[in-house]
Amino acid sequence: MDRTTTPARVALTGEIATTPRPLAAYRDMFLLDDEQLRGGPVLDCPAGASPFGAQVRALGGTAVSVDPAYLDPDGLVTRARADVERVVAWQRAAPDGFDWSYLGSPDRVHDLWTGAVDEFAADFALDDNRYVAATLPELPFPDGHFALTVSGFLLFVYPDLLDLDAHRAAIVELARVTRGEVRVFPLHDTTGMPYRQLDRLRSCLHDSGVSTAIRTAACSYTPLPGGDRMLVCRSRGGLASRR
Ligand SMILES: C[S@@+](CC[C@H](N)C(=O)[O-])C[C@H]1O[C@@H](n2cnc3c(N)ncnc32)[C@H](O)[C@@H]1O
């Protein structure tokens, strides 16, 4: 099998899942240490049902979680619990498609994520402060508001739903509101295949005032090459604009 052109698994079908990866997973995806987490404010977008914000605050940091799923606050936790079942069922159906050396097993993901949704549910309340309902590429924050932004499992993961320009606009907006780095992980879709237009996107971002670099993360969710890659983006001197 050619592991650079053959998907690792079938795509996850249905709506974009609202998942609850906890802080430990964010540390591995985005190479975060306590100093960065306490030195915020940190933006998590999309945050989904992740308890990352609550867990950063428990460390003494400041974090803002942003996701359009917060537009339905009453249905959110029920939806997140259903999405845990849907994603884990998909993993169980295609066990060869995942990097279990990192994830452990579907049962482990199920236990970790169920606990993470519980932690999220105990902390969540729409308050325009810790949890903000918003949709990329428009965020309700001033330029350079955040010291660091993390963006996991939306960009690059759904290339059939978000085209190249949607990716460019989303990253430009994340860079606009961030004075430090915007870290995006992973760089592959739900089949595990690397994002095909990455070079072109990086060129468009450069033209929009955003510098980019690839860094190696501490985890991978696919057995295909490149599963551990993260895109690091930064506005060049406040040049990132919505254009
Ligand atoms: C797979 S979850 C990722 C959550 C979390 N970062 C994690 O890794 O567990 C993807 C999230 O993207 C959100 N989303 C979908 N379209 C979006 C958009 N245009 N802007 C921001 N978030 C969006 C969905 O509501 C969903 O909660």
The ligand as an ORCA input file, in Angstrom:
! r2SCAN-3c Opt
* xyz 0 1
  C     -13.693     18.554     16.132
  S     -14.213     19.961     17.103
  C     -12.682     20.460     17.824
  C     -12.828     20.883     19.267
  C     -11.528     20.885     20.066
  N     -10.569     21.813     19.527
  C     -10.916     19.495     20.118
  O      -9.832     19.309     19.546
  O     -11.525     18.586     20.719
  C     -14.522     21.097     15.789
  C     -15.386     22.279     16.195
  O     -15.351     23.255     15.145
  C     -16.529     24.007     15.272
  N     -16.715     24.803     14.047
  C     -17.332     24.445     12.909
  N     -17.292     25.467     12.017
  C     -16.610     26.479     12.623
  C     -16.237     27.809     12.227
  N     -16.529     28.289     11.012
  N     -15.577     28.583     13.123
  C     -15.244     28.100     14.339
  N     -15.571     26.860     14.757
  C     -16.247     26.066     13.912
  C     -17.590     22.964     15.532
  O     -18.733     23.534     16.141
  C     -16.854     21.972     16.439
  O     -17.171     22.176     17.794
*
